[in-house]
């Protein structure tokens, strides 16, 4: 018998942090512009979407089968798959767009993008539980396409401390967007 084949067949569940690191390796170093690193929580989203099987542990950061992770890491559409199923927090969304966080917050105020969910993070030493909105990575990636009237180059190059070009826009209730 081949001892290595037996060991491979007996591999048990892998922790979510290992799966996240393997998927990050598959995305490459350095990661494509604005793409946040895959986290253990992202592995939980992939389980809920049916791309990995839950094998136990914390539901938010579950144990998964290493062979399934390896198969997922080989997929050419891995970045698109992550965009469809793994939400971004506001800091990650701003980074993905290449804009300041204040500009992303303004886009939310203007109604250009809305949260798809939220998570509660407990900062025990710094004030307790904070609710953080989550945004679809696909919706974030499509903002420059959906809003071609915005000078994205200018928005991405605004110096710190300077007024946002979006500050002149006002939301309109009937369109859920902006009035120029």
C-alpha positions as CSV (number, residue, x, y, z in Angstrom):
1,X,0.0,0.0,0.0
2,X,1.0,3.6,-0.6
3,X,1.3,5.2,2.8
4,X,1.1,8.7,1.3
5,X,-2.2,7.8,-0.5
6,X,-3.6,6.5,2.8
7,X,-2.6,9.7,4.6
8,X,-4.2,11.8,1.9
9,X,-7.4,9.9,2.1
10,X,-7.6,10.3,5.8
11,X,-7.1,14.1,5.9
12,X,-9.6,15.6,8.2
13,X,-11.3,19.0,8.2
14,X,-9.2,22.1,7.7
15,X,-9.7,25.2,9.8
16,X,-11.2,28.3,8.1
17,X,-8.0,30.3,8.6
18,X,-6.0,27.7,6.6
19,X,-8.6,27.7,3.8
20,X,-8.4,31.5,3.7
21,X,-4.6,31.5,3.4
22,X,-4.8,28.8,0.6
23,X,-7.3,31.0,-1.3
24,X,-5.1,34.0,-0.9
25,X,-2.2,32.0,-2.3
26,X,-4.4,31.1,-5.3
27,X,-5.2,34.8,-5.9
28,X,-1.5,35.5,-6.1
29,X,1.0,37.9,-4.6
30,X,0.6,40.7,-4.7
31,X,-3.2,40.6,-4.7
32,X,-4.9,42.5,-7.6
33,X,-5.6,46.2,-6.9
34,X,-8.1,46.8,-4.2
35,X,-8.8,43.1,-3.5
36,X,-8.9,42.5,0.2
37,X,-7.3,39.3,1.5
38,X,-9.6,36.4,2.0
39,X,-10.5,35.9,5.6
40,X,-11.8,33.1,7.7
41,X,-15.2,34.8,7.7
42,X,-15.1,34.8,3.9
43,X,-14.8,31.0,4.0
44,X,-18.0,31.0,6.1
45,X,-19.7,33.0,3.3
46,X,-18.5,30.4,0.7
47,X,-19.9,27.6,2.9
48,X,-23.3,29.4,3.1
49,X,-23.2,29.9,-0.7
50,X,-22.7,26.1,-1.2
51,X,-19.2,26.2,-2.6
52,X,-17.7,24.4,0.5
53,X,-19.2,21.9,2.9
54,X,-19.5,22.8,6.5
55,X,-17.6,20.2,8.6
56,X,-18.0,21.7,12.0
57,X,-16.6,24.4,14.2
58,X,-17.8,28.0,14.4
59,X,-20.5,28.7,11.8
60,X,-19.0,32.1,10.9
61,X,-15.5,30.6,10.4
62,X,-16.2,26.9,9.7
63,X,-14.0,23.9,9.3
64,X,-14.0,22.7,5.7
65,X,-12.6,19.8,3.6
66,X,-9.1,20.6,2.3
67,X,-9.7,18.9,-1.1
68,X,-12.7,21.2,-1.7
69,X,-10.6,24.2,-0.8
70,X,-7.9,23.0,-3.3
71,X,-10.5,22.6,-6.0
72,X,-11.9,26.0,-5.3
73,X,-8.3,27.5,-5.4
74,X,-7.8,26.1,-8.9
75,X,-10.9,27.8,-10.3
76,X,-10.1,30.5,-12.8
77,X,-13.2,32.4,-11.8
78,X,-12.2,32.6,-8.1
79,X,-12.1,36.4,-8.0
80,X,-15.6,36.6,-9.5
81,X,-16.8,33.9,-7.2
82,X,-15.5,35.9,-4.2
83,X,-17.2,39.1,-5.5
84,X,-20.5,37.3,-5.7
85,X,-20.5,35.7,-2.3
86,X,-18.2,37.6,0.1
87,X,-19.3,41.0,1.3
88,X,-17.0,44.0,2.0
89,X,-17.0,46.3,5.0
90,X,-16.9,50.0,4.2
91,X,-13.1,50.3,4.6
92,X,-12.6,47.3,2.2
93,X,-15.1,48.8,-0.2
94,X,-13.3,52.2,-0.2
95,X,-10.0,50.4,-0.8
96,X,-11.5,48.3,-3.6
97,X,-12.6,51.5,-5.3
98,X,-9.4,53.3,-4.6
99,X,-11.1,56.2,-2.9
100,X,-11.0,57.6,0.6
101,X,-13.4,56.2,3.2
102,X,-15.2,59.6,3.5
103,X,-15.9,59.5,-0.3
104,X,-17.3,55.9,0.0
105,X,-19.5,57.1,2.9
106,X,-20.8,59.9,0.7
107,X,-21.7,57.3,-2.0
108,X,-23.8,55.5,0.6
109,X,-25.4,58.8,1.6
110,X,-26.2,59.5,-2.0
111,X,-27.9,56.1,-2.3
112,X,-25.5,54.8,-4.9
113,X,-25.0,51.6,-2.9
114,X,-26.8,50.0,0.0
115,X,-25.7,47.5,2.5
116,X,-26.6,43.8,1.9
117,X,-26.1,42.9,5.6
118,X,-24.2,43.7,8.7
119,X,-22.0,42.2,11.3
120,X,-21.6,43.0,15.0
121,X,-18.0,43.4,16.2
122,X,-17.3,43.5,20.0
123,X,-14.6,45.9,20.8
124,X,-14.6,45.0,24.5
125,X,-11.9,47.5,25.5
126,X,-13.0,50.3,23.1
127,X,-16.7,50.8,23.7
128,X,-18.5,47.5,23.2
129,X,-20.4,46.2,20.2
130,X,-20.3,48.1,16.9
131,X,-22.5,47.2,14.0
132,X,-20.6,47.3,10.6
133,X,-22.6,47.4,7.4
134,X,-21.5,44.9,4.6
135,X,-21.7,45.7,0.9
136,X,-21.8,43.3,-2.1
137,X,-18.3,43.3,-3.6
138,X,-19.9,42.9,-7.0
139,X,-22.0,46.1,-6.5
140,X,-18.9,47.9,-5.3
141,X,-16.9,46.8,-8.4
142,X,-19.7,47.9,-10.7
143,X,-20.0,51.5,-9.3
144,X,-17.6,53.1,-11.8
145,X,-19.5,51.4,-14.6
146,X,-23.0,52.4,-13.3
147,X,-21.8,56.0,-12.5
148,X,-19.8,56.9,-15.6
149,X,-20.6,60.6,-15.1
150,X,-18.3,60.6,-12.0
151,X,-14.7,61.6,-12.6
152,X,-13.2,58.5,-11.0
153,X,-9.6,59.6,-11.6
154,X,-10.2,62.9,-9.7
155,X,-12.0,61.1,-7.0
156,X,-9.2,58.6,-6.6
157,X,-6.5,61.4,-6.4
158,X,-8.2,63.8,-4.0
159,X,-5.5,64.8,-1.5
160,X,-6.2,64.2,2.2
161,X,-7.9,67.2,3.8
162,X,-9.4,68.3,0.6
163,X,-13.1,68.6,0.0
164,X,-14.7,65.6,-1.9
165,X,-16.0,66.2,-5.4
166,X,-19.1,64.3,-4.3
167,X,-19.9,66.8,-1.6
168,X,-21.6,69.1,-4.1
169,X,-24.1,66.3,-5.0
170,X,-27.4,66.0,-3.2
171,X,-29.6,62.8,-3.0
172,X,-33.0,62.8,-4.6
173,X,-35.8,60.7,-3.1
174,X,-37.5,59.9,-6.4
175,X,-34.4,58.5,-8.1
176,X,-32.6,57.2,-5.0
177,X,-29.5,58.7,-6.6
178,X,-28.2,62.1,-7.3
179,X,-29.4,65.4,-8.7
180,X,-27.0,67.5,-10.6
